[in-house]
Amino acid sequence: MSQHERADVNAWWQLAQSDLRIARVVAALEPAEWHMVCFLAQQAGEKALKALLELHRLAVPRSHDLVLLLDLARDVALTDAVVDEAILLSAYGVLPRYPSPNFAATAEDAADALVAAERVVAWAATGLGIEFA
């Protein structure tokens, strides 16, 4: 892997870590912005999976669909997949960014999204050979 390709992997991984860290901070705000926690959790999972795709020189699609990204990464990651978490997070890739009468995130939604993001990021970290705490 070239230095440039490694830089792309690291860039995706750093963005994933940043999004997860910020999601945790936003969850602690009073009043919390639950929709943003959900969105940032989805972003963390998305970017972690894209880091894994980059590492294995697989095409990184312009998609917020974590199930699609997970499917692409499954052949290179040797751990159990986190399909349920990917399904949950995928809904938060776009929906929280726009006004909608059909979506009002709750504290429970945000907590579930954070747990799902942590599992997806940890799963990707295993595939990247990175220790995730």
N, C-alpha and C positions, 0 to 999 in steps of 0.2 A: 504494500500500500504506500502510495506516495505521501509526501509531507502535506500536500494540498488536500488529498483525500482524507487524511487523518484530521486535518483542520476542519473539514466539513462535518465529520463525525463528532468531534469535540464541540463544534458550534451548536449542533442540534442538541447534544447532551446538556450543554450549559443552559440553553434556552429552556429545556425541560425542567431542569433543576430550579431555575429562576421562577418559572410559572408555578411550580409546586410550592415554593417558598412564599410567593406573593399570595397564592390562594389561602395558605394557612394564616397569613397576616390579615387578609380581608375577612376571613371567618371570625377573627377575634375582635373586629371593629364593633362599636356600639353606635348606632344600629348596624348590624352586619348587612352586607349586600350579597344575599344568598345567590342571586343569579350570576354574579361575578365569580363567586367561589366555584360554582358549577362550570362556568366557561373556562376559567383558568385551570381547573382540574383536567378538563378535556384537553386543553392545550398541552399540558404537561405530558399526558399519555401519548398524544399525537407526536410530539417532538421526540420523545424517548424512542418510540417505534421507528421514526424516521432516522434516528441515529443508528439504530440496528440495521436498517436497510442500507444506509450509506456504508457501514462497516463491511458489509458483505457485497458491496458493489451492485446492489439491486436498484432498479429504478425507483425513485421516490416520487410517487404521484402527488399531484396537487389535489389533495382530498383531506377532508376532516373526518372521514369514515374510519374509525379505529378497527372495525371488523375487517375491512379491506386491507388495512396496513398489517394487521395481525396475520391474516391469511398469507400475505406476501412474506412475512418474517418467519412463519411457522417452520418452513423447511430448513432454516439455519439456526433456530434456537432449540436447544436440547431439553428444555424444561416444559412442564405442562403449560398449556395455553391459558390465557385469562379471558376467555370469550365473553363470559357474563359481564365482566367489568368493561370490556370494549363496547359491548352493546349499550350498557348504561351510559357510558361517557359520550358515545357518538351523538346522542340526542342533544348534547350540550355544545356541540361544535358551532352551531349557528343560532339556534333558538333563543338563547339568552341575550343575543346582541341586538335584537329588534323588538319593538313593542308588540305584544301579542296577548289577546284576551285568553288564549289557550295555555299560557305558561306563566306561572307565578311560583318561583322557586321558594322552598321552605328550608328551615334549618335542617330538617331530616334529609332533604334532597342534597344539600350541601355536604352534610356529613357523609352520606353514601358516596357522593362524587369524590370526596377526598380519599376515602378508603379505596375506592376503585382505582383512582389515579396512582396512589402509592403502590398498589399491587401491580398495575401495568408497568410503572416505572421500574419497580424491583425486578419484574420479569425481564424487561429489556436490559437492565443492568447485568443480569446473569448472562444473557447472550452477548453482551459487550465485554464481559470479563471484568466488570467494575463492581466493587463492593458498594452496596447501597444501604444506608442506615436510615 
